[in-house]
Amino acid sequence: ASLSTSLSTSTQNIITTLSYQVAISDKDPLLIVVMERYSDKEHGYLEVHRSGSEFLKFRERLKGMQEDGDVVIEGESYFETELGYI
């Protein structure tokens, strides 16, 4: 399955997922940024999202890719400022 199919399937049934966006670099097509928004960090992200069956399947595939040196993951979390629009 493609990345877009995996992401769509993993979020379609999670009501605590507010939105997500996938961006691909215009300079390096192998550089991808995924911006995800959840209802809150403690419940919506840490409890619901990270324990979902689709996430766990996707994460297992991703872990193998990391171990093979094919993928590097850098993760950050942010507070929304209510500036701008989505």
C-alpha positions as CSV (number, residue, x, y, z in Angstrom):
1,A,0.0,0.0,0.0
2,S,1.1,3.5,-0.7
3,L,1.9,6.1,2.0
4,S,-1.3,8.0,1.2
5,T,-3.4,4.8,1.4
6,S,-1.9,3.9,4.8
7,L,-2.5,7.4,6.2
8,S,-6.0,7.6,4.9
9,T,-6.9,4.2,6.4
10,S,-5.2,4.9,9.7
11,T,-7.2,8.2,10.4
12,Q,-10.6,7.7,8.8
13,N,-12.1,6.1,12.0
14,I,-10.4,8.1,14.7
15,I,-12.6,10.9,15.8
16,T,-9.8,12.5,17.9
17,T,-7.8,13.2,14.7
18,L,-8.8,16.7,13.7
19,S,-6.7,16.8,10.5
20,Y,-3.5,15.7,8.8
21,Q,-1.5,17.0,5.9
22,V,1.3,15.4,3.9
23,A,3.8,17.6,2.1
24,I,6.6,16.4,-0.2
25,S,9.7,18.6,-0.7
26,D,10.0,20.3,-4.0
27,K,13.7,19.8,-3.8
28,D,13.9,16.1,-2.6
29,P,10.9,13.9,-3.3
30,L,12.1,11.5,-0.6
31,L,11.7,14.2,2.1
32,I,8.1,14.1,3.5
33,V,6.6,16.1,6.3
34,V,3.3,14.9,7.9
35,M,1.5,17.4,10.1
36,E,-1.1,15.9,12.3
37,R,-3.6,17.6,14.6
38,Y,-5.4,15.8,17.4
39,S,-8.1,16.9,19.9
40,D,-5.4,16.8,22.6
41,K,-2.0,15.3,23.2
42,E,-2.8,13.1,26.2
43,H,-6.0,11.4,25.1
44,G,-6.4,12.0,21.4
45,Y,-2.8,11.4,20.4
46,L,-1.1,9.3,23.1
47,E,-4.0,7.1,24.1
48,V,-6.3,6.8,21.0
49,H,-4.1,7.3,18.0
50,R,-1.0,5.5,19.2
51,S,-3.0,2.4,20.4
52,G,-5.1,2.1,17.2
53,S,-4.7,-1.1,15.2
54,E,-4.0,0.7,11.9
55,F,-1.3,2.9,13.6
56,L,0.3,-0.2,15.2
57,K,0.4,-2.0,11.8
58,F,1.8,1.2,10.1
59,R,4.3,1.7,12.9
60,E,5.6,-1.9,12.6
61,R,6.3,-1.4,8.9
62,L,7.9,1.9,9.5
63,K,10.1,0.4,12.3
64,G,11.5,-2.1,9.8
65,M,12.3,0.7,7.4
66,Q,14.1,2.6,10.1
67,E,16.1,-0.5,11.1
68,D,17.1,-1.0,7.4
69,G,18.2,2.7,7.3
70,D,15.6,3.6,4.7
71,V,13.7,6.1,6.9
72,V,14.7,8.7,9.4
73,I,11.9,10.0,11.6
74,E,12.1,13.4,13.4
75,G,9.2,14.2,15.6
76,E,8.1,17.4,17.3
77,S,4.9,18.6,19.0
78,Y,3.6,22.1,19.0
79,F,0.9,24.2,20.7
80,E,-1.5,25.9,18.3
81,T,-1.5,29.7,18.5
82,E,-4.8,30.3,16.6
83,L,-2.9,32.5,14.2
84,G,-3.5,31.8,10.5
85,Y,-6.0,29.4,9.1
86,I,-6.3,25.8,7.9
